[in-house]
């Protein structure tokens, strides 16, 4: 997969995709529940706490869902060879083994799988873009803190310190003025700085300025900066859900209301404070990561401060009704999504284990058409299994092994060789029940074992399962052996995982290279193709495998080599090209140096010129 999700296993992508889809109804349900509860609360502090709790639940819901979905996966698929042996079939009540003669493995439709993968890709891209936006905001804050602020006068500092003591705030707070800022704001999480714009110092009265400072100190005392950081994280990870943005906006609104109440309580003049807010309405250039006094909508705050919000009660009643309706709709949607996800994940259960064992026998008689699916019948049964003692587990494993041997005896009576007999004939004499069924699940057939053995390989049970999971065929192993490569299970799995094909190896070897397995994997990981090698050789270079990997890592292309040669550096070796690229020596830089009179400079002198920053 050559996308943002490259390197993530399909099982994790599938679980992540369904987690994001499930959150569509989960987020709607939590937002609707919040709307209902918010309509019943009258105090801003309670509404604020309720909104923060709701956002926290929204962050927790995908984590819980993702964990649950991973727990529903078939361990033989989820953990590969080791997981297949350790957890493919546990001898426990509530686990069913279903064999369907002649029936293909249920698969998710390709269009549905592609849709989930595209959804996950879009989510990755959105998170990346919003993270870059957040990083830009942090850089802006740090630049403002370092370059554009200066401490207030001693007289103002003493007034604000007295106000800080009056509010019972013991933290060390800096007070600075900033020319570029148009509204008071708080920067910093552990060392807070209250920034005062020069316009506020001259455009507001002392009483109004004290109220605004009290508002900012309330943010610091309430640790609102940490909650704001949590909101940014939630908005970044769950950006695709409108309910997250709505709840986050309610947090910001109620936070400002709480700080407004604190400022009025300390200074005691709501009308004068409303005038100060009105005067700052157009001062809106505070960074988004800062706590600014004019962040929330002015009209709502002023009406609330003056006690004119009689319509707010009616809006809360309407929100209560809408919330109930949305909650019901979200639960219905959640029920539908659960049904779709369960079908997509291929969940199956059968309470009658004896009947399922007979189906397993029938499946083996049919041959390769049988399908075995292992699923926990219920959470209670799984819990019972994991709480069982070690001795009970051994007894059940012995019982299952007896059942498998009994099946073999029954098949012998019918003069048909069982799977167990065939595997024992292939050299596996002491297989446990878990190993036997795990190999059967992954399609390790006696014929497959024989063909691998005929190549001179003697893989263990785990290695056989791992090879089969990665789709390594005897033909693939034989082709790699014919090309002179190590074809033991570890190397074969490593090459197969990286997508190394016999054709790729032949293409590289045809160019005069004889890389070993590790070098091939390194070349493939870096995206080195035979065409890239040909293009480099066409420039006159004679790179070895390490040279190719080093140039690819540094982003050296054939076009870069040709442009350097056209600039007069025709005899650069690989190390010199890598050094030039690392130092940022480009044909444009060379031309710029020549225009300034620096003619016939060697590469070392160009690098020194670049490091000196002269041009």
SELO-335646 format. One record per residue (C-alpha): residue in one letter; residue number from 1; x, y, z. Coordinates in Angstrom, 1 decimal. Layout:
<pts>
PT vexlo tilum      u      v      w
PT     A   NUM      X      Y      Z
...
</pts>
This chain:
<pts>
PT vexlo tilum      u      v      w
PT     X     1    0.0    0.0    0.0
PT     X     2    1.7    3.2   -1.2
PT     X     3   -0.5    5.5    1.0
PT     X     4   -0.4    7.3    4.3
PT     X     5   -1.4    4.0    5.9
PT     X     6    1.6    2.1    4.5
PT     X     7    3.1   -0.2    7.1
PT     X     8   -0.2   -0.8    9.0
PT     X     9   -1.6   -4.3    8.9
PT     X    10   -4.9   -4.8    7.1
PT     X    11   -6.5   -6.1   10.3
PT     X    12   -5.6   -2.8   12.2
PT     X    13   -6.8   -0.7    9.2
PT     X    14  -10.1   -2.7    9.1
PT     X    15  -10.6   -2.2   12.9
PT     X    16   -9.6    1.5   12.7
PT     X    17  -12.0    2.1    9.8
PT     X    18  -14.9    0.5   11.6
PT     X    19  -14.0    2.4   14.8
PT     X    20  -14.2    5.7   12.9
PT     X    21  -17.5    4.7   11.3
PT     X    22  -19.0    3.6   14.6
PT     X    23  -18.0    7.0   16.1
PT     X    24  -20.5    8.6   13.7
PT     X    25  -23.4    7.3   15.7
PT     X    26  -21.6    7.2   19.1
PT     X    27  -20.6   10.9   18.8
PT     X    28  -24.2   11.8   17.7
PT     X    29  -25.6    9.9   20.7
PT     X    30  -23.2   11.6   23.2
PT     X    31  -23.9   15.0   21.7
PT     X    32  -27.7   14.4   21.9
PT     X    33  -27.3   13.2   25.5
PT     X    34  -25.3   16.4   26.2
PT     X    35  -28.0   18.5   24.6
PT     X    36  -30.6   16.9   26.9
PT     X    37  -28.5   17.4   30.1
PT     X    38  -27.4   20.9   29.0
PT     X    39  -31.1   21.9   28.7
PT     X    40  -31.6   21.0   32.4
PT     X    41  -28.6   22.9   33.7
PT     X    42  -28.8   26.6   34.6
PT     X    43  -25.4   27.4   35.9
PT     X    44  -22.5   28.0   33.6
PT     X    45  -20.1   26.0   35.7
PT     X    46  -22.2   22.9   35.5
PT     X    47  -22.8   23.2   31.8
PT     X    48  -19.0   23.6   31.3
PT     X    49  -18.3   20.5   33.4
PT     X    50  -20.9   18.6   31.5
PT     X    51  -19.4   19.6   28.1
PT     X    52  -15.9   18.7   29.2
PT     X    53  -17.1   15.3   30.4
PT     X    54  -18.9   14.7   27.1
PT     X    55  -15.8   15.5   25.1
PT     X    56  -13.8   13.2   27.2
PT     X    57  -16.4   10.4   26.6
PT     X    58  -16.1   11.2   22.8
PT     X    59  -12.4   10.6   23.0
PT     X    60  -12.8    7.4   25.0
PT     X    61  -15.5    5.9   22.8
PT     X    62  -13.2    5.2   19.8
PT     X    63  -10.5    3.7   22.0
PT     X    64  -13.0    1.3   23.6
PT     X    65  -14.5    0.4   20.2
PT     X    66  -11.1   -0.2   18.6
PT     X    67  -10.1   -2.5   21.5
PT     X    68  -13.4   -4.4   21.2
PT     X    69  -13.1   -4.8   17.5
PT     X    70   -9.5   -6.1   17.8
PT     X    71  -10.7   -8.6   20.3
PT     X    72  -13.3   -9.9   17.9
PT     X    73  -10.6  -10.8   15.2
PT     X    74   -9.6  -14.3   14.5
PT     X    75   -6.3  -14.8   16.5
PT     X    76   -4.8  -16.9   13.7
PT     X    77   -5.2  -13.9   11.4
PT     X    78   -4.5  -11.2   13.9
PT     X    79   -1.2  -12.5   15.3
PT     X    80    0.1  -14.6   12.4
PT     X    81    1.9  -17.8   13.2
PT     X    82    2.4  -17.4   16.9
PT     X    83   -1.1  -16.1   17.4
PT     X    84   -2.5  -19.0   15.4
PT     X    85   -0.8  -21.5   17.7
PT     X    86   -1.4  -19.7   20.9
PT     X    87   -5.0  -18.6   20.3
PT     X    88   -6.5  -20.1   17.2
PT     X    89   -8.6  -22.7   19.0
PT     X    90   -8.7  -22.9   22.7
PT     X    91  -10.4  -25.8   24.3
PT     X    92  -13.1  -23.9   26.0
PT     X    93  -16.8  -24.0   26.2
PT     X    94  -18.3  -21.2   24.1
PT     X    95  -15.8  -21.5   21.3
PT     X    96  -17.1  -23.0   18.1
PT     X    97  -15.3  -24.5   15.2
PT     X    98  -17.4  -24.3   12.1
PT     X    99  -16.6  -26.2    8.9
PT     X   100  -18.7  -25.7    5.8
PT     X   101  -18.0  -28.3    3.1
PT     X   102  -17.6  -26.7   -0.3
PT     X   103  -18.4  -23.2    1.0
PT     X   104  -15.9  -20.3    0.4
PT     X   105  -14.6  -18.1    3.1
PT     X   106  -17.0  -15.2    3.6
PT     X   107  -15.4  -12.1    2.4
PT     X   108  -16.2   -8.4    2.7
PT     X   109  -17.2   -7.0   -0.7
PT     X   110  -14.3   -5.2   -2.4
PT     X   111  -16.2   -2.0   -2.7
PT     X   112  -16.9   -2.0    1.0
PT     X   113  -13.3   -2.7    1.9
PT     X   114  -12.0   -0.1   -0.4
PT     X   115  -14.5    2.4    1.0
PT     X   116  -13.2    1.7    4.5
PT     X   117   -9.6    2.1    3.4
PT     X   118  -10.3    5.4    1.6
PT     X   119  -12.1    6.6    4.8
PT     X   120   -9.1    5.8    6.9
PT     X   121   -6.8    7.5    4.4
PT     X   122   -8.9   10.6    4.4
PT     X   123   -8.8   10.6    8.2
PT     X   124   -5.0   10.3    8.3
PT     X   125   -4.8   13.2    5.9
PT     X   126   -7.1   15.3    8.0
PT     X   127   -5.2   14.6   11.2
PT     X   128   -2.0   15.5    9.5
PT     X   129   -3.3   18.8    8.2
PT     X   130   -4.8   19.8   11.5
PT     X   131   -1.6   18.8   13.4
PT     X   132    0.3   21.1   11.1
PT     X   133   -2.1   23.9   11.9
PT     X   134   -1.6   23.3   15.6
PT     X   135    2.1   23.2   15.2
PT     X   136    2.0   26.6   13.4
PT     X   137   -0.1   28.0   16.2
PT     X   138    2.5   26.8   18.8
PT     X   139    5.3   28.4   16.8
PT     X   140    3.4   31.6   16.6
PT     X   141    2.9   31.6   20.3
PT     X   142    6.5   31.0   21.0
PT     X   143    7.6   33.7   18.6
PT     X   144    5.2   36.1   20.3
PT     X   145    6.5   35.2   23.7
PT     X   146   10.2   35.6   22.7
PT     X   147   10.2   38.6   20.4
PT     X   148    7.1   40.8   20.7
PT     X   149    6.5   41.2   24.4
PT     X   150    8.0   43.3   27.2
PT     X   151    7.1   43.5   30.9
PT     X   152    4.6   46.1   32.1
PT     X   153    5.6   48.9   34.4
PT     X   154    6.3   48.3   38.1
PT     X   155    3.2   50.2   39.1
PT     X   156    0.9   48.1   36.9
PT     X   157    2.5   44.9   38.0
PT     X   158    1.8   45.7   41.7
PT     X   159   -1.8   46.4   40.9
PT     X   160   -2.2   43.1   39.1
PT     X   161   -0.4   41.2   41.8
PT     X   162   -2.8   42.6   44.3
PT     X   163   -5.7   41.5   42.2
PT     X   164   -4.1   38.1   41.9
PT     X   165   -3.9   37.8   45.7
PT     X   166   -7.5   38.9   46.0
PT     X   167   -8.5   36.0   43.7
PT     X   168   -6.4   33.5   45.8
PT     X   169   -4.1   32.7   42.9
PT     X   170   -0.7   31.6   44.2
PT     X   171    1.0   30.8   40.9
PT     X   172    3.8   32.9   39.4
PT     X   173    2.2   34.9   36.6
PT     X   174    4.1   37.3   34.2
PT     X   175    2.4   40.5   32.9
PT     X   176    3.6   41.8   29.6
PT     X   177    2.4   44.2   26.9
PT     X   178    2.4   43.3   23.2
PT     X   179    2.0   45.8   20.3
PT     X   180    0.9   43.1   17.8
PT     X   181   -1.9   41.9   20.1
PT     X   182   -5.4   43.5   20.1
PT     X   183   -7.0   41.7   23.0
PT     X   184   -5.7   40.5   26.4
PT     X   185   -4.8   36.8   26.3
PT     X   186   -3.0   34.1   28.3
PT     X   187    0.0   32.2   26.9
PT     X   188    1.7   29.2   28.4
PT     X   189    0.6   26.1   30.3
PT     X   190    3.2   25.9   33.2
PT     X   191    4.6   29.4   33.2
PT     X   192    1.5   31.5   32.2
PT     X   193    1.9   35.0   30.8
PT     X   194   -0.9   37.5   30.7
PT     X   195   -0.4   39.6   27.5
PT     X   196   -1.9   43.1   27.5
PT     X   197   -2.2   45.0   24.2
PT     X   198   -1.0   48.5   24.1
PT     X   199   -4.5   49.6   22.9
PT     X   200   -6.1   48.1   26.0
PT     X   201   -3.7   50.0   28.3
PT     X   202   -4.7   53.3   26.7
PT     X   203   -8.3   52.6   25.5
PT     X   204   -9.8   51.1   28.7
PT     X   205  -10.2   52.6   32.2
PT     X   206   -8.4   51.2   35.1
PT     X   207  -11.5   49.5   36.4
PT     X   208  -12.3   48.0   33.1
PT     X   209   -8.7   46.8   32.7
PT     X   210   -8.8   45.2   36.1
PT     X   211  -11.9   43.3   35.1
PT     X   212  -10.3   42.0   32.0
PT     X   213   -7.2   41.0   34.0
PT     X   214   -9.5   39.2   36.5
PT     X   215  -11.0   37.3   33.5
PT     X   216   -7.6   36.2   32.3
PT     X   217   -6.5   35.2   35.9
PT     X   218   -9.7   33.1   36.2
PT     X   219   -8.6   31.2   33.1
PT     X   220   -5.2   30.5   34.8
PT     X   221   -6.8   29.5   38.2
PT     X   222   -9.2   27.1   36.4
PT     X   223   -6.4   25.5   34.3
PT     X   224   -8.4   26.3   31.2
PT     X   225   -5.2   26.2   29.1
PT     X   226   -4.9   22.4   29.6
PT     X   227   -8.6   21.8   28.8
PT     X   228   -8.1   23.9   25.6
PT     X   229   -5.1   21.7   24.7
PT     X   230   -7.3   18.6   25.2
PT     X   231   -9.9   20.2   23.0
PT     X   232   -7.4   20.8   20.2
PT     X   233   -6.4   17.1   20.4
PT     X   234  -10.0   16.0   20.2
PT     X   235  -10.7   18.3   17.3
PT     X   236   -7.7   17.0   15.5
PT     X   237   -8.4   13.3   15.9
PT     X   238  -12.2   13.4   15.6
PT     X   239  -12.3   16.3   13.1
PT     X   240  -14.8   14.6   10.8
PT     X   241  -17.7   14.6   13.2
PT     X   242  -19.6   17.9   13.5
PT     X   243  -20.8   16.9   17.0
PT     X   244  -17.2   17.1   18.3
PT     X   245  -16.8   20.7   17.0
PT     X   246  -20.2   21.7   18.5
PT     X   247  -19.4   20.3   21.9
PT     X   248  -15.9   21.9   21.8
PT     X   249  -17.5   25.2   20.9
PT     X   250  -19.9   24.9   23.8
PT     X   251  -16.9   24.3   26.1
PT     X   252  -15.3   27.5   24.9
PT     X   253  -18.5   29.5   25.3
PT     X   254  -19.3   28.2   28.8
PT     X   255  -15.6   28.7   29.8
PT     X   256  -15.9   32.4   28.9
PT     X   257  -19.2   32.6   30.8
PT     X   258  -17.5   31.1   33.9
PT     X   259  -14.6   33.6   33.7
PT     X   260  -17.0   36.5   33.1
PT     X   261  -18.9   35.5   36.2
PT     X   262  -15.6   35.4   38.1
PT     X   263  -14.6   38.8   36.9
PT     X   264  -17.9   40.4   37.8
PT     X   265  -17.8   38.7   41.3
PT     X   266  -14.4   40.1   42.0
PT     X   267  -14.9   43.6   40.6
PT     X   268  -18.7   43.9   41.1
PT     X   269  -19.8   46.0   38.0
PT     X   270  -21.4   43.9   35.2
PT     X   271  -22.4   47.0   33.2
PT     X   272  -18.9   48.4   33.1
PT     X   273  -17.5   45.0   32.2
PT     X   274  -19.9   44.7   29.4
PT     X   275  -18.7   48.1   28.1
PT     X   276  -15.1   46.8   28.2
PT     X   277  -16.1   43.7   26.1
PT     X   278  -17.9   46.0   23.6
PT     X   279  -14.8   48.1   23.3
PT     X   280  -12.7   45.1   22.5
PT     X   281  -15.1   43.5   20.0
PT     X   282  -13.0   44.3   17.0
PT     X   283   -9.7   43.4   18.7
PT     X   284   -9.6   39.8   17.5
PT     X   285   -6.1   38.8   16.6
PT     X   286   -5.2   36.6   19.5
PT     X   287   -3.7   33.2   18.6
PT     X   288   -6.2   30.4   18.7
PT     X   289   -4.2   28.5   21.3
PT     X   290   -4.3   31.4   23.7
PT     X   291   -7.1   32.2   26.2
PT     X   292   -8.4   35.6   25.0
PT     X   293  -11.0   37.8   26.8
PT     X   294  -13.0   38.4   23.5
PT     X   295  -13.0   34.8   22.3
PT     X   296  -16.7   34.1   22.8
PT     X   297  -19.5   35.9   20.8
PT     X   298  -20.0   39.3   22.2
PT     X   299  -23.7   39.6   22.0
PT     X   300  -24.4   36.4   23.9
PT     X   301  -22.0   37.4   26.7
PT     X   302  -23.2   41.0   27.0
PT     X   303  -26.9   39.9   27.1
PT     X   304  -26.1   37.3   29.7
PT     X   305  -24.1   39.8   31.9
PT     X   306  -26.9   42.3   31.8
PT     X   307  -29.5   39.7   32.8
PT     X   308  -31.5   40.0   29.5
PT     X   309  -31.2   36.4   28.4
PT     X   310  -34.9   35.4   29.0
PT     X   311  -35.0   33.6   25.7
PT     X   312  -32.1   31.3   26.9
PT     X   313  -34.6   29.2   28.9
PT     X   314  -36.8   28.7   25.8
PT     X   315  -33.7   27.7   23.8
PT     X   316  -32.7   25.2   26.4
PT     X   317  -36.2   23.6   26.3
PT     X   318  -36.0   23.4   22.5
PT     X   319  -32.5   21.9   22.8
PT     X   320  -33.9   19.3   25.2
PT     X   321  -36.5   18.2   22.7
PT     X   322  -34.1   18.1   19.8
PT     X   323  -31.5   16.3   21.9
PT     X   324  -34.0   13.5   22.8
PT     X   325  -34.9   13.1   19.1
PT     X   326  -31.2   13.0   18.1
PT     X   327  -30.4   10.5   20.8
PT     X   328  -33.1    8.2   19.6
PT     X   329  -31.9    8.5   16.0
PT     X   330  -28.3    7.9   17.0
PT     X   331  -29.2    4.8   18.8
PT     X   332  -31.1    3.4   15.8
PT     X   333  -28.1    4.3   13.6
PT     X   334  -25.8    2.6   16.0
PT     X   335  -27.9   -0.6   16.0
PT     X   336  -27.7   -0.6   12.2
PT     X   337  -23.9    0.0   12.2
PT     X   338  -23.4   -2.8   14.6
PT     X   339  -25.2   -5.2   12.3
PT     X   340  -23.1   -4.1    9.4
PT     X   341  -19.8   -4.4   11.3
PT     X   342  -20.7   -7.8   12.7
PT     X   343  -21.4   -9.1    9.2
PT     X   344  -18.2   -7.5    7.8
PT     X   345  -16.0   -9.0   10.5
PT     X   346  -17.5  -12.4    9.7
PT     X   347  -18.6  -13.2   13.3
PT     X   348  -20.0  -16.6   13.8
PT     X   349  -21.0  -18.8   16.8
PT     X   350  -22.5  -22.2   17.4
PT     X   351  -23.5  -23.4   20.9
PT     X   352  -23.5  -27.1   19.9
PT     X   353  -19.8  -28.0   19.9
PT     X   354  -20.4  -31.7   19.3
PT     X   355  -22.3  -31.0   16.2
PT     X   356  -19.5  -28.6   15.0
PT     X   357  -16.9  -31.4   15.5
PT     X   358  -18.9  -33.7   13.2
PT     X   359  -19.0  -30.8   10.6
PT     X   360  -15.2  -30.6   10.9
PT     X   361  -14.9  -34.2   10.0
PT     X   362  -17.2  -33.8    7.0
PT     X   363  -15.2  -30.8    5.9
PT     X   364  -12.0  -32.8    5.9
PT     X   365  -13.7  -35.5    3.8
PT     X   366  -14.6  -32.8    1.2
PT     X   367  -11.0  -31.7    0.9
PT     X   368  -10.0  -28.1    0.2
PT     X   369  -13.5  -26.7    0.1
PT     X   370  -13.9  -26.7    3.9
PT     X   371  -13.8  -23.4    5.8
PT     X   372  -13.0  -23.2    9.5
PT     X   373  -14.0  -20.2   11.5
PT     X   374  -13.2  -19.7   15.2
PT     X   375  -15.3  -17.2   17.1
PT     X   376  -16.2  -16.8   20.8
PT     X   377  -19.8  -17.6   21.4
PT     X   378  -20.2  -15.0   24.1
PT     X   379  -18.2  -12.7   26.3
PT     X   380  -19.2  -14.7   29.4
PT     X   381  -17.8  -17.9   27.8
PT     X   382  -14.5  -16.2   27.0
PT     X   383  -14.3  -14.8   30.5
PT     X   384  -14.9  -18.3   31.9
PT     X   385  -12.1  -19.7   29.8
PT     X   386   -9.5  -17.1   30.8
PT     X   387  -10.4  -17.7   34.5
PT     X   388  -10.0  -21.5   34.3
PT     X   389   -7.1  -23.2   35.9
PT     X   390   -4.0  -24.5   34.1
PT     X   391   -5.0  -28.1   34.9
PT     X   392   -8.4  -27.7   33.5
PT     X   393   -6.9  -26.3   30.3
PT     X   394   -4.7  -29.3   30.0
PT     X   395   -7.5  -31.7   30.5
PT     X   396   -9.6  -30.1   27.8
PT     X   397   -6.7  -30.1   25.4
PT     X   398   -6.2  -33.8   26.0
PT     X   399   -9.9  -34.4   25.4
PT     X   400   -9.8  -32.5   22.1
PT     X   401   -6.7  -34.4   21.0
PT     X   402   -8.6  -37.6   21.8
PT     X   403  -11.5  -36.4   19.6
PT     X   404   -9.1  -35.7   16.8
PT     X   405   -7.6  -39.1   17.1
PT     X   406  -11.1  -40.6   17.2
PT     X   407  -11.9  -38.9   14.0
PT     X   408   -8.8  -40.4   12.5
PT     X   409   -9.8  -43.9   13.7
PT     X   410  -13.3  -43.4   12.2
PT     X   411  -11.7  -42.3    8.9
PT     X   412   -9.4  -45.2    8.9
PT     X   413  -12.4  -47.5    9.2
PT     X   414  -13.6  -45.9    6.0
PT     X   415  -10.2  -46.4    4.4
PT     X   416   -9.6  -42.6    4.1
PT     X   417   -6.4  -41.0    5.4
PT     X   418   -7.1  -38.3    7.9
PT     X   419   -5.4  -34.9    8.1
PT     X   420   -3.7  -36.0   11.3
PT     X   421   -2.3  -39.1    9.7
PT     X   422   -1.1  -37.2    6.7
PT     X   423    0.7  -34.6    8.9
PT     X   424    2.3  -37.4   11.0
PT     X   425    3.5  -39.0    7.8
PT     X   426    5.0  -35.7    6.8
PT     X   427    7.2  -35.7    9.9
PT     X   428    5.0  -34.0   12.5
PT     X   429    4.7  -36.7   15.2
PT     X   430    3.8  -34.8   18.3
PT     X   431    1.4  -32.1   17.3
PT     X   432   -0.9  -30.6   19.9
PT     X   433   -4.5  -30.0   19.2
PT     X   434   -4.0  -26.3   18.9
PT     X   435   -1.1  -26.7   16.5
PT     X   436   -3.0  -29.1   14.4
PT     X   437   -6.1  -27.0   14.0
PT     X   438   -4.0  -23.8   13.6
PT     X   439   -2.2  -25.4   10.6
PT     X   440   -5.5  -26.5    9.2
PT     X   441   -7.0  -23.0    9.6
PT     X   442   -4.1  -21.4    7.7
PT     X   443   -4.3  -24.0    4.9
PT     X   444   -1.0  -25.8    5.7
PT     X   445   -1.8  -29.0    3.8
PT     X   446    0.3  -32.3    3.7
PT     X   447    1.0  -31.6    0.0
PT     X   448    2.3  -28.1    0.9
PT     X   449    4.5  -29.6    3.6
PT     X   450    5.9  -32.2    1.3
PT     X   451    6.8  -29.7   -1.4
PT     X   452    8.6  -27.4    1.1
PT     X   453   10.5  -30.4    2.4
PT     X   454   11.4  -31.5   -1.1
PT     X   455   13.2  -28.1   -1.4
PT     X   456   15.5  -29.1    1.5
PT     X   457   13.7  -26.9    4.0
PT     X   458   12.7  -28.1    7.5
PT     X   459   10.5  -25.3    8.9
PT     X   460    8.9  -25.6   12.3
PT     X   461    5.1  -25.5   12.9
PT     X   462    5.3  -21.8   13.6
PT     X   463    7.4  -21.1   10.5
PT     X   464    5.0  -23.2    8.3
PT     X   465    2.1  -21.1    9.5
PT     X   466    4.0  -17.8    9.1
PT     X   467    5.0  -18.8    5.5
PT     X   468    1.4  -19.7    4.7
PT     X   469    0.0  -16.5    6.2
PT     X   470    2.4  -14.5    3.9
PT     X   471    1.4  -16.5    0.9
PT     X   472    4.8  -18.1    0.3
PT     X   473    4.4  -20.9   -2.2
PT     X   474    6.8  -23.7   -3.0
PT     X   475    7.2  -22.1   -6.4
PT     X   476    8.2  -18.7   -4.8
PT     X   477   10.8  -20.5   -2.6
PT     X   478   12.2  -22.5   -5.5
PT     X   479   12.5  -19.3   -7.7
PT     X   480   14.4  -17.5   -4.9
PT     X   481   16.7  -20.5   -4.5
PT     X   482   17.3  -20.6   -8.2
PT     X   483   18.4  -16.9   -8.1
PT     X   484   21.1  -17.8   -5.5
PT     X   485   19.3  -16.2   -2.5
PT     X   486   18.9  -17.6    1.0
PT     X   487   15.5  -19.3    1.1
PT     X   488   15.1  -20.2    4.7
PT     X   489   11.7  -19.3    6.2
PT     X   490   12.9  -16.1    7.9
PT     X   491   14.4  -14.6    4.7
PT     X   492   11.5  -15.8    2.5
PT     X   493    9.0  -14.1    4.9
PT     X   494   11.1  -10.9    5.0
PT     X   495   11.3  -10.7    1.2
PT     X   496    7.6  -11.5    0.7
PT     X   497    6.5   -8.9    3.2
PT     X   498    8.5   -6.2    1.3
PT     X   499    7.0   -7.3   -2.0
PT     X   500   10.2   -8.7   -3.5
PT     X   501    9.4  -10.8   -6.5
PT     X   502   11.6  -13.0   -8.6
PT     X   503   11.1  -10.5  -11.4
PT     X   504   12.5   -7.7   -9.2
PT     X   505   15.5   -9.8   -8.3
PT     X   506   16.2  -10.7  -11.9
PT     X   507   15.9   -7.1  -12.9
PT     X   508   18.5   -6.1  -10.4
PT     X   509   20.9   -8.9  -11.1
PT     X   510   20.7   -8.2  -14.9
PT     X   511   22.3   -4.8  -14.1
PT     X   512   25.4   -6.5  -12.7
PT     X   513   24.4   -6.5   -9.0
PT     X   514   24.4   -9.6   -6.8
PT     X   515   22.7   -8.4   -3.6
PT     X   516   22.0  -10.7   -0.7
PT     X   517   18.6  -11.0    1.0
PT     X   518   19.2   -8.1    3.4
PT     X   519   20.5   -5.8    0.7
PT     X   520   17.5   -6.6   -1.5
PT     X   521   15.1   -5.8    1.4
PT     X   522   17.0   -2.5    2.0
PT     X   523   16.7   -1.6   -1.7
PT     X   524   13.0   -2.4   -1.9
PT     X   525   12.3   -0.5    1.3
PT     X   526   13.9    2.6   -0.1
PT     X   527   12.0    2.2   -3.4
PT     X   528   15.1    1.5   -5.6
PT     X   529   13.9    0.0   -8.8
PT     X   530   15.8   -1.4  -11.8
PT     X   531   14.8    1.8  -13.7
PT     X   532   16.4    4.0  -11.0
PT     X   533   19.6    1.9  -11.2
PT     X   534   19.7    2.1  -15.0
PT     X   535   19.3    5.9  -14.9
PT     X   536   22.1    6.3  -12.4
PT     X   537   24.4    4.1  -14.5
PT     X   538   23.5    6.2  -17.6
PT     X   539   25.0    9.3  -15.8
PT     X   540   28.4    7.5  -15.7
PT     X   541   28.2    6.5  -12.0
PT     X   542   29.1    3.0  -10.9
PT     X   543   27.3    2.7   -7.6
PT     X   544   27.2   -0.4   -5.5
PT     X   545   24.2   -1.4   -3.4
PT     X   546   25.2    0.8   -0.4
PT     X   547   25.8    3.8   -2.7
PT     X   548   22.3    3.3   -4.3
PT     X   549   20.6    3.2   -0.9
PT     X   550   22.6    6.2    0.4
PT     X   551   21.7    8.3   -2.7
PT     X   552   18.0    7.3   -2.5
PT     X   553   17.8    8.1    1.2
PT     X   554   19.2   11.6    0.5
PT     X   555   16.8   12.1   -2.4
PT     X   556   19.4   12.1   -5.2
PT     X   557   17.8   11.6   -8.5
PT     X   558   19.3   11.1  -11.9
PT     X   559   18.1   14.5  -12.8
PT     X   560   20.1   16.0   -9.9
PT     X   561   23.2   14.2  -11.1
PT     X   562   22.8   15.4  -14.6
PT     X   563   22.2   19.0  -13.5
PT     X   564   25.4   19.0  -11.4
PT     X   565   27.3   17.6  -14.4
PT     X   566   25.8   20.3  -16.6
PT     X   567   27.0   22.9  -14.0
PT     X   568   30.6   21.8  -14.6
PT     X   569   31.0   19.0  -12.0
PT     X   570   31.3   16.1  -14.3
PT     X   571   33.5   13.8  -12.2
PT     X   572   31.8   13.8   -8.8
PT     X   573   31.7   10.4   -7.2
PT     X   574   28.8    9.1   -5.1
PT     X   575   30.2   10.3   -1.7
PT     X   576   30.7   13.8   -3.1
PT     X   577   27.2   13.9   -4.6
PT     X   578   25.7   12.9   -1.3
PT     X   579   27.7   15.5    0.5
PT     X   580   26.6   18.2   -1.9
PT     X   581   23.0   17.2   -1.6
PT     X   582   23.1   17.1    2.2
PT     X   583   24.7   20.6    2.3
PT     X   584   22.0   22.0   -0.1
PT     X   585   24.3   22.6   -3.1
PT     X   586   22.1   22.9   -6.1
PT     X   587   22.7   24.1   -9.7
PT     X   588   20.8   27.2   -8.8
PT     X   589   23.2   27.9   -5.9
PT     X   590   26.2   27.4   -8.1
PT     X   591   24.8   29.8  -10.7
PT     X   592   24.0   32.4   -8.0
PT     X   593   27.6   32.1   -6.7
PT     X   594   29.0   32.6  -10.2
PT     X   595   26.8   35.7  -10.8
PT     X   596   28.5   37.2   -7.7
PT     X   597   31.9   36.7   -9.1
PT     X   598   32.7   33.3   -7.5
PT     X   599   34.1   31.5  -10.6
PT     X   600   35.7   28.0  -10.8
PT     X   601   35.0   27.1   -7.2
PT     X   602   35.6   23.5   -6.1
PT     X   603   32.8   21.6   -4.4
PT     X   604   34.5   22.0   -1.0
PT     X   605   34.6   25.8   -1.5
PT     X   606   31.0   25.9   -2.5
PT     X   607   30.1   23.9    0.6
PT     X   608   32.1   26.3    2.8
PT     X   609   30.4   29.3    1.1
PT     X   610   27.0   27.7    1.8
PT     X   611   27.8   27.0    5.4
PT     X   612   29.1   30.6    5.9
PT     X   613   25.7   31.9    4.7
PT     X   614   27.3   34.5    2.5
PT     X   615   24.8   34.1   -0.3
</pts>
